[in-house]
Amino acid sequence: MNRAGRYPMMSPMAFAAYGANAVGYVRQLRSEEVSSLYPQAPQLIPGVTVFVLHAADGTPLNITESFAEIMRAAEVHALEPVSVH
């Protein structure tokens, strides 16, 4: 149980695996931030808002300028998208 005594504690490995095949995280970024966070990503035009879909383990799966397209990418990967702020 945690300090409050209501929920069991999750190990770091269990937390990392939580939702592994069911949850995808969507992160909104400025295009300038992409190259430092994802060196393998293509060069993007500066000043553009982009969306990145990640698997639950943090693996980037898709990047696009369109929120609708990132939602379709989540559907293609059979992931329930959640937003990361």
Secondary structure, DSSP 4 states (H G I P E B T S, - for coil): --TTSSSPPPPHHHHHHTTTTTEEEEEEEEHHHHHHH-TTSPP--TT-EEEEEEETTS-EEEEES-HHHHHHHHHHTT-EEEEE-
